Amino acid sequence: MAEVPLLGASPLVPLSHYVRELRPKLPPVTFTPAHSRLAWIPIHVSIIVVAALAIALGWVPWPVFPVLGLVIGISFSCLTFVAHEAMHGGIVRNKLARQIVAWFGFLPFALSPRLWAGWHDKIHHAIANFPDDPDIYPTLAEYNASPRIRFFVNAFSLGERRWRGVLSLVLGFTVQSAHQLISATRSGFLSARQRRIAIFETLLGIAFWAGIAALVGFVPFLFIYVMPLVVANMVVMAFILTNHNLSPRVTVNDPLATGLSVTAPRLVEWLTLRFGYHVEHHLFPAMSSRYAPAVRTLIQARWPERYQSMPLVTAIGKLHATARVYKDDTTLIDPKTGHEYPTLMPRPVGSATTSASASTSPITIPVREPQLATG
């Protein structure tokens, strides 16, 4: 039996260990697709269409345009959360059905479902916060070696209370999607043929929005698409950045070490399909997040010292106040100021106050090579 790798004073535990312990305790219904969530697509599409027509046809006075743009943007972001869950199989299982649902859900960003499947489902979930994770921020060595990385970190990233970091929220998902499409073959998560299909799907989305622009004109398009896209970026990135970017780099796929779940008002959690339950999602990617609270309850009972969660607003504040470059696996540094900040870390076993039913015994497991996550 190999030695358990440590992260500070805490062990790194493979995903498979958590799954083996939790899965038998979950009722069978939690592993069935939440088909009713398909209803979100016509609901949000109807909201978008009615609001767009109200702007384009002048049904409302122009001061109402920004309000309708905000509403459209919220629906854009909600469709993106539907697409995310659908691609994992949490809403429909059939592969073609997943692709169709995701194309409509990702249409606001003109994001290819095929690209998302390679980038997010296949790679990110298998190696979250590994050095090769496409969503992780760079190390100090990578920052110093690359002018391109330095530019993007210095100009756009949240940290050190620099307000220009809000650009990571305003533009982040759009820019990241474009970058992943450009580098998909080089990064190894799409073949040349798959990338051509992803480019076609992307161009199809761009053509759709170009057609809308031609129909409605420049000013209405600003409120029908441009402003809503900014809103959708901010909503989606607020969750994406807080899910992993306060956490350490690792070499074992341990969702309780590499992820943070964020809480929000009940209405926000309902609209975003509980996307903030992100630790739970990485444990069971194919499970609809409708059932994530049941997973959270089990985690908090079994591993209270390891589970990490905080309010969404608090997590965004921590992103704003810390840094995004890794000096080492558990230390963030701002290269321009030299200020250092610890990453979030699981507490050592036994450090948390637990209920009588909670187990606080040390984790003893055989260490295996990291396995690819499925879903």
Secondary structure, 3 states (H helix, E strand, C coil): CCCCCEECCEECCCHHHHHHHHHHHCCHHHHCCCHHHHHHHHHHHHHHHHHHHHHHCCCCCHHHHHHHHHHHHHHHHHHHHHHHHHHHCCCCCCHHHHHHHHHHHHHHHCCCHHHHHHHHHHHHCCCCCCCCCCCCCCEHHHHHHCHHHHHHHHHHCCCCCCHHHHHHHHHHHHHHHHHHHHHHHHHCCCCHHHHHHHHHHHHHHHHHHHHHHHHHCHHHHHHHHHHHHHHHHHHHHHHHHHHHCCCCCCCCCCHHHHCCEEECCHHHHHHCCCCCCHHHHHHCCCCCHHHHHHHHHHHHHHCCCCCCEEEHHHHHHHHHHCCCEEEECCEEECCCCCCEEECCCCCCCCCCCCCCCCCCCCCCCCCCCCCCCCC
